[in-house]
Amino acid sequence: MLRPHIVAGNWKMHKGIEEAEAFVRGLERTLDSPDRSGLAELLEEDLLEVLVYPTALCIHSCLISRSTEMVKIGAQNGHWEEKGAYTGEISISALIKEGCDYVLIGHSERRTLFGETDEQVAKKVASVEALGGKAMVCVGELLSQRESGETFNVVRSQVEQALGGRSSDFVAQRLAIAYEPVWAIGTGKTASAQDAQEVCSYIREVVRSLMPNAADSVRVLYGGSVKVDNTFDILKERDIDGLLVGGASLDLEGFTGILNEAYRAMAAKGFGKKL
């Protein structure tokens, strides 16, 4: 089954307002250029979403700097409560009302640096569903867990808790799962395409065990030191429906290169026949 793909750039704590606006405008021009008509057609046919996650400070500026909705804008985090005494937080409700296309939930840095728990991840996912938004949920194992053979158990537990109580329609249509092995985040180490496929396929089977009707539709992405050089090999795998890109998404030329390789991989999967 050919599922619409996502290529998302997580800017983390990088870029001020002017730089973020310039990037979004430049990316729009790139996607709309004649020599990238194939990418533009995939976007127009809703077979590909190109998404960036700026800092909270830059979300509004990125949204209003767009001349089209060719580039989607997401939030890196959000709180499940609509309002309250939560200093420093921004509600998912406010982010969706502002126009965010996605909310990123459970990124490994949120889990390891800020102590975000599976229970909190589940609350955030539930909030996105209730508010009619879209969620991208991150799951993945530590190096010690991988070395001790716990990868599948860790990932299963994270997926089960994040999706618990959610509807099949929401998971199939408005949720994506990003597998990001923690040992590959910002380290330069990357899971092999075969390893990434194995875990992403397993994630799909976990979803199938929870809600069979959603398993073939839910998008499963890979994230972890994604670069131009490894994009094609990773994305051509059957159960990998996109990429969550970190540092390589900060440079417009580099991110464009990843998109070009993503187009090649999608064509190899058969998407070209739909153009």
C-alpha positions, 0 to 999 in steps of 0.5 A: 500500500502506498501511503502519503509520505512526510519529510519533516525538519525539526529545527530544535532551538535554532533560528530566529524570526527573520531567519525562519521566515527566510527559510520558509519563503526560500523552501516555497520557491524551491518547491515551486521551481520548474526543475522540481515539478515532480515534488510539486505534483506530489504535494498537490496530489497530497502524496507528500507533506513537507513540514518544518518545526520551528521554535515556538517564538517563530511559529506565527511568523512562519505561518504568515510568511507562507504564500501557499500551504505547500510548506506545513508548520508544526510545533515542537511541543505543547501542553495538554491542558487548555490553560492554567498555572503552567509557567513556560508552557503553550497549550496544544489548543492555542497551537492548533488555533494558531494554525499549526499543522502538526504537534510533535510529541515525545521527542527523545530530547523531551523525554531525556532532558525534560523527563517527559513520561509515556503518561504525559505523551499519551495526554498530549496525543489525546488532546490533539485528537480531541482538538481535531489536530494532527500529531507526530509521536516519537518513539525509540530506544536507548543504546543500552536498551538496543544492546540488551535486545530490548528494542522491540519491548521498549517501542511496543510499550511506547506505542501502546501507551501513546495510542491507548484509548485513541480512535482508529480513524484518528490514528489512520488519518491524523497521526504519524509515528516517528521511530528515532533510535535515541543513540542516533539522535545528533550523534552521526550514527544512523540505523541501517536501512534494514534495521530501520525497516525492521523496527518500522515494520514492527511498529506497524504490527503493534498498531495492527494488534491495537487497531487493525483498521489503522495499521495499513494507513498510519504513517511511520517515519524514521528519524536519527542523523538523516542526511542527503547521503542516506535518505534514498536507502532509508526511504525506499524501504516498504514500511518507512513513510517519511523522515524526521530530519534534525540538523540537516534540516537547518540548511536550505540547500541540504534540506532541498537535497533530502527532498530530492532524494525523497522524491527519487525514493518515492518514485522507486516505490511506485509513486511516479505512476500516480503523477 
